[in-house]
């Protein structure tokens, strides 16, 4: 749910205030909330921080794709955004499996 809201709110704010400003703001908010998660917050605060972190990170990805696609030529626009999404997914997949195997 928070990812859905992050994407919609991020898109609306990017249309109004500009993509660069919203990307930097969302990245800073995401960094702060993810850092705060390491301080063992209460259960309620934990859920709030996870919702904010999830919304800002997903919102950042959606706004970044829209922002980057403006600078690709029409002929390769879908390929450029597809490569960006695919490489991010592969990095996430490999990181999760390398870290997850260390914890087992």
Backbone as a chain_set.jsonl record, in Angstrom:
{"seq": "XXXXXXXXXXXXXXXXXXXXXXXXXXXXXXXXXXXXXXXXXXXXXXXXXXXXXXXXXXXXXXXXXXXXXXXXXXXXXXXXXXXXXXXXXXXXXXXXXXXXXXXX", "coords": {"N": [[0.815, -1.196, 0.0], [1.919, 1.249, 0.83], [3.823, 1.636, -1.149], [2.303, 2.109, -3.379], [1.076, 4.541, -2.694], [3.391, 6.094, -2.408], [4.351, 6.173, -5.041], [2.276, 7.535, -6.385], [2.052, 9.968, -4.944], [4.703, 10.865, -5.202], [4.855, 11.199, -8.003], [2.903, 13.198, -8.44], [4.012, 15.318, -6.937], [6.442, 15.609, -8.298], [5.553, 16.505, -10.785], [4.592, 18.978, -10.05], [6.697, 20.354, -8.624], [9.076, 19.696, -9.833], [11.237, 17.143, -11.036], [13.922, 16.65, -10.19], [14.186, 17.952, -7.693], [12.278, 16.608, -6.125], [13.209, 13.984, -6.264], [15.678, 14.172, -4.88], [14.722, 14.999, -2.378], [13.052, 12.798, -1.65], [15.003, 10.785, -1.57], [16.597, 11.668, 0.571], [14.723, 11.627, 2.674], [14.107, 8.882, 2.656], [16.659, 7.856, 3.333], [16.96, 8.905, 5.924], [14.774, 7.7, 7.3], [15.379, 4.963, 6.967], [17.778, 4.867, 8.336], [16.879, 5.502, 10.906], [15.511, 3.187, 11.484], [17.426, 1.484, 12.434], [17.754, 1.978, 15.103], [16.178, 0.549, 16.873], [13.199, 1.109, 17.127], [9.939, 1.656, 18.711], [7.101, -0.588, 18.316], [4.931, 0.624, 16.947], [6.161, 2.91, 15.873], [8.003, 1.619, 14.292], [6.422, 0.458, 12.252], [5.47, 2.811, 11.07], [7.852, 3.998, 10.166], [8.71, 2.044, 8.356], [6.662, 2.192, 6.471], [7.017, 4.811, 5.501], [9.648, 4.632, 4.498], [9.301, 2.623, 2.546], [7.443, 3.866, 0.835], [8.888, 6.155, -0.049], [11.167, 5.044, -1.282], [10.094, 3.475, -3.363], [8.625, 5.446, -4.67], [10.745, 7.052, -5.488], [11.986, 5.396, -7.373], [10.004, 5.216, -9.374], [9.675, 7.929, -10.144], [12.271, 8.453, -10.995], [12.47, 6.792, -13.267], [10.609, 8.034, -14.973], [11.802, 10.546, -15.187], [14.349, 9.98, -16.332], [13.577, 8.862, -18.744], [12.868, 11.034, -20.271], [15.15, 11.939, -21.487], [16.095, 10.105, -23.269], [16.297, 9.165, -26.706], [13.387, 8.777, -28.773], [13.417, 6.357, -30.174], [14.869, 4.5, -28.66], [13.886, 4.605, -26.12], [12.234, 2.857, -24.517], [13.951, 0.688, -24.305], [16.13, 1.783, -22.888], [15.025, 2.502, -20.363], [14.108, -0.004, -19.642], [16.516, -1.465, -19.411], [17.623, -0.102, -17.241], [15.784, -0.707, -15.183], [15.971, -3.509, -15.199], [18.679, -3.977, -14.524], [18.713, -2.949, -11.945], [16.951, -4.697, -10.651], [18.349, -7.111, -10.921], [20.617, -6.552, -9.386], [19.433, -6.249, -6.879], [18.386, -8.822, -6.52], [20.727, -10.426, -6.501], [22.026, -9.342, -4.282], [20.214, -9.877, -2.186], [20.279, -12.667, -2.161], [22.963, -13.179, -1.582], [23.344, -11.97, 0.926], [21.294, -13.191, 2.349], [22.101, -15.87, 2.334], [24.244, -15.764, 4.035], [23.115, -15.421, 6.515], [21.805, -17.733, 7.093]], "CA": [[0.0, 0.0, 0.0], [2.751, 2.445, 0.91], [4.494, 1.832, -2.42], [1.295, 2.704, -4.249], [0.956, 5.949, -2.316], [4.651, 6.756, -2.709], [4.432, 6.412, -6.48], [1.311, 8.564, -6.769], [2.444, 11.239, -4.334], [5.95, 11.271, -5.845], [4.548, 11.678, -9.347], [2.216, 14.488, -8.344], [4.964, 16.329, -6.479], [7.411, 15.828, -9.37], [4.898, 17.348, -11.785], [4.407, 20.33, -9.523], [7.917, 21.03, -8.167], [10.237, 19.269, -10.608], [11.694, 15.798, -10.7], [15.182, 16.643, -9.446], [13.948, 18.356, -6.304], [11.531, 15.55, -5.435], [14.104, 12.832, -6.134], [16.616, 14.415, -3.78], [13.946, 15.015, -1.132], [12.659, 11.431, -1.323], [16.198, 10.033, -1.186], [16.987, 12.093, 1.92], [13.726, 11.095, 3.611], [14.341, 7.439, 2.724], [17.888, 7.63, 4.09], [16.702, 9.191, 7.343], [13.899, 6.683, 7.886], [16.108, 3.69, 7.042], [18.745, 4.991, 9.43], [16.135, 5.45, 12.165], [15.119, 1.8, 11.736], [18.505, 0.77, 13.115], [17.782, 2.349, 16.519], [15.175, -0.256, 17.577], [12.036, 1.904, 17.54], [8.78, 0.915, 19.21], [6.394, -1.305, 17.253], [4.147, 1.578, 16.155], [7.113, 3.72, 15.121], [8.587, 0.727, 13.302], [5.498, 0.395, 11.114], [5.438, 4.124, 10.421], [9.116, 4.17, 9.442], [8.716, 1.126, 7.213], [5.746, 2.743, 5.469], [7.655, 5.981, 4.887], [10.785, 4.156, 3.705], [8.775, 1.93, 1.368], [6.846, 4.849, -0.075], [9.883, 7.027, -0.674], [12.056, 4.308, -2.182], [9.345, 3.136, -4.568], [8.353, 6.712, -5.347], [11.99, 7.477, -6.135], [12.203, 4.574, -8.564], [9.026, 5.591, -10.397], [9.993, 9.274, -10.629], [13.529, 8.353, -11.735], [12.186, 6.231, -14.593], [9.961, 9.074, -15.769], [12.783, 11.604, -15.416], [15.373, 9.501, -17.254], [13.001, 8.601, -20.067], [12.777, 12.29, -21.022], [16.414, 12.235, -22.135], [16.394, 9.099, -24.269], [15.583, 9.34, -27.976], [12.156, 7.982, -28.858], [13.674, 5.034, -30.737], [15.441, 3.576, -27.673], [13.395, 4.976, -24.788], [11.807, 1.691, -23.732], [15.131, -0.133, -24.028], [16.923, 2.43, -21.844], [14.353, 2.357, -19.073], [14.096, -1.435, -19.349], [17.842, -1.846, -18.922], [17.79, 0.452, -15.891], [14.973, -1.505, -14.261], [16.509, -4.867, -15.145], [19.929, -4.015, -13.767], [18.382, -2.74, -10.529], [16.359, -5.942, -10.151], [19.407, -8.116, -10.811], [21.442, -6.19, -8.238], [18.653, -6.573, -5.686], [18.303, -10.286, -6.43], [22.014, -10.976, -6.091], [22.309, -8.888, -2.927], [19.37, -10.616, -1.257], [20.731, -14.048, -2.043], [24.28, -13.242, -0.923], [23.162, -11.641, 2.334], [20.441, -14.208, 2.943], [22.842, -17.103, 2.562], [25.143, -15.56, 5.175], [22.33, -15.457, 7.741], [21.232, -19.073, 7.323]], "C": [[0.859, 1.26, 0.0], [3.492, 2.707, -0.395], [3.557, 2.508, -3.419], [1.166, 4.196, -3.959], [2.23, 6.723, -2.628], [4.795, 7.089, -4.182], [3.488, 7.532, -6.903], [1.707, 9.927, -6.216], [3.734, 11.754, -4.975], [5.725, 11.824, -7.239], [3.867, 13.034, -9.342], [3.174, 15.605, -7.942], [6.009, 16.632, -7.552], [6.821, 16.692, -10.477], [4.812, 18.797, -11.315], [5.736, 21.048, -9.257], [9.177, 20.646, -8.946], [10.795, 17.948, -10.104], [12.956, 15.786, -9.854], [14.962, 16.943, -7.967], [13.25, 17.248, -5.52], [12.398, 14.302, -5.273], [15.069, 13.007, -4.965], [15.884, 14.388, -2.441], [13.558, 13.604, -0.71], [13.857, 10.591, -0.905], [16.651, 10.398, 0.225], [16.011, 11.545, 2.953], [13.896, 9.585, 3.768], [15.578, 7.1, 3.53], [17.658, 7.837, 5.585], [15.843, 8.103, 7.974], [14.595, 5.324, 7.979], [17.168, 3.716, 8.133], [18.041, 4.891, 10.777], [15.674, 4.034, 12.502], [16.19, 1.03, 12.502], [18.569, 1.065, 14.614], [16.723, 1.639, 17.36], [13.997, 0.581, 18.07], [10.934, 1.017, 18.114], [8.027, 0.304, 18.025], [5.602, -0.342, 16.353], [5.075, 2.418, 15.283], [7.789, 2.89, 14.035], [7.713, 0.651, 12.061], [5.429, 1.717, 10.363], [6.699, 4.338, 9.592], [9.199, 3.261, 8.224], [7.805, 1.648, 6.104], [6.379, 3.935, 4.751], [8.821, 5.547, 3.997], [10.319, 3.447, 2.437], [8.189, 2.883, 0.35], [7.871, 5.705, -0.781], [10.803, 6.268, -1.625], [11.337, 3.909, -3.472], [8.998, 4.385, -5.356], [9.569, 7.223, -6.083], [12.232, 6.689, -7.412], [11.259, 4.987, -9.685], [9.366, 6.947, -10.995], [11.3, 9.26, -11.421], [13.305, 7.805, -13.134], [11.545, 7.271, -15.496], [10.951, 10.18, -16.13], [13.82, 11.194, -16.461], [14.804, 9.309, -18.655], [12.848, 9.872, -20.896], [14.02, 12.547, -21.848], [16.856, 11.169, -23.128], [15.683, 9.462, -25.564], [14.381, 8.393, -28.037], [12.418, 6.552, -29.316], [14.17, 4.04, -29.699], [14.93, 3.838, -26.258], [12.999, 3.763, -23.954], [12.983, 0.781, -23.411], [15.962, 0.46, -22.901], [16.316, 2.273, -20.469], [14.308, 0.887, -18.669], [15.426, -1.927, -18.823], [18.063, -1.328, -17.507], [17.007, -0.368, -14.864], [15.545, -2.917, -14.102], [17.796, -4.955, -14.344], [19.685, -3.789, -12.284], [17.793, -4.009, -9.919], [17.416, -7.023, -9.986], [20.322, -7.834, -9.619], [20.725, -6.536, -6.939], [18.604, -8.081, -5.469], [19.611, -10.876, -5.926], [22.374, -10.563, -4.677], [21.49, -9.672, -1.908], [19.851, -12.043, -1.077], [22.096, -14.148, -1.373], [24.163, -12.944, 0.561], [22.323, -12.714, 3.024], [21.177, -15.5, 3.208], [23.816, -16.973, 3.716], [24.386, -15.726, 6.498], [21.792, -16.844, 8.062], [22.211, -19.969, 8.005]], "O": [[0.579, 2.216, -0.724], [3.767, 3.86, -0.728], [3.971, 3.367, -4.198], [1.149, 5.014, -4.879], [2.168, 7.873, -3.063], [5.298, 8.155, -4.538], [3.867, 8.39, -7.701], [1.696, 10.923, -6.94], [3.85, 12.946, -5.259], [6.344, 12.819, -7.617], [4.204, 13.913, -10.136], [3.159, 16.692, -8.52], [6.421, 17.782, -7.704], [7.523, 17.528, -11.047], [4.947, 19.725, -12.113], [5.892, 22.215, -9.618], [10.237, 21.23, -8.725], [10.817, 17.678, -8.903], [13.061, 15.007, -8.907], [15.5, 16.255, -7.099], [13.603, 16.985, -4.37], [12.323, 13.632, -4.243], [15.252, 12.095, -4.159], [16.382, 13.81, -1.475], [13.715, 13.243, 0.457], [13.752, 9.773, 0.009], [17.047, 9.521, 0.993], [16.431, 11.05, 3.999], [13.837, 9.066, 4.883], [15.561, 6.161, 4.327], [18.109, 7.04, 6.408], [16.151, 7.631, 9.068], [14.419, 4.609, 8.965], [17.425, 2.7, 8.779], [18.558, 4.257, 11.696], [15.47, 3.712, 13.672], [15.888, 0.028, 13.151], [19.368, 0.453, 15.323], [16.407, 2.096, 18.458], [13.809, 0.748, 19.275], [10.99, -0.208, 18.015], [8.291, 0.644, 16.871], [5.611, -0.489, 15.131], [4.81, 2.615, 14.097], [8.111, 3.413, 12.968], [8.21, 0.769, 10.941], [5.34, 1.726, 9.135], [6.629, 4.802, 8.454], [9.702, 3.668, 7.176], [8.147, 1.554, 4.925], [6.284, 4.049, 3.529], [8.966, 6.034, 2.876], [10.891, 3.656, 1.366], [8.407, 2.734, -0.853], [7.75, 5.96, -1.979], [11.179, 6.8, -2.67], [11.915, 3.998, -4.556], [9.07, 4.382, -6.585], [9.45, 7.767, -7.181], [12.641, 7.258, -8.424], [11.682, 5.095, -10.836], [9.35, 7.108, -12.215], [11.427, 9.978, -12.413], [13.893, 8.306, -14.093], [11.904, 7.377, -16.668], [10.936, 10.69, -17.25], [14.132, 11.967, -17.367], [15.489, 9.571, -19.643], [12.712, 9.789, -22.116], [13.963, 13.3, -22.821], [17.897, 11.321, -23.767], [14.582, 10.01, -25.53], [14.385, 7.331, -27.413], [11.72, 5.63, -28.894], [13.92, 2.843, -29.837], [15.503, 3.328, -25.296], [13.396, 3.66, -22.793], [13.009, 0.163, -22.347], [16.453, -0.276, -22.045], [17.016, 1.945, -19.511], [14.452, 0.562, -17.491], [15.465, -2.725, -17.886], [18.625, -2.031, -16.667], [17.526, -0.683, -13.794], [15.593, -3.451, -12.993], [17.989, -5.896, -13.574], [20.375, -4.374, -11.449], [18.114, -4.352, -8.781], [17.382, -7.775, -9.012], [20.75, -8.757, -8.926], [21.338, -7.057, -6.007], [18.765, -8.553, -4.343], [19.613, -11.722, -5.032], [22.968, -11.35, -3.94], [22.019, -10.086, -0.876], [19.834, -12.572, 0.034], [22.357, -15.117, -0.66], [24.816, -13.597, 1.375], [22.614, -13.1, 4.157], [20.91, -16.167, 4.208], [24.182, -17.979, 4.323], [24.978, -16.135, 7.497], [21.367, -17.098, 9.189], [21.902, -21.129, 8.277]]}, "num_chains": 1, "name": "protein.A"}
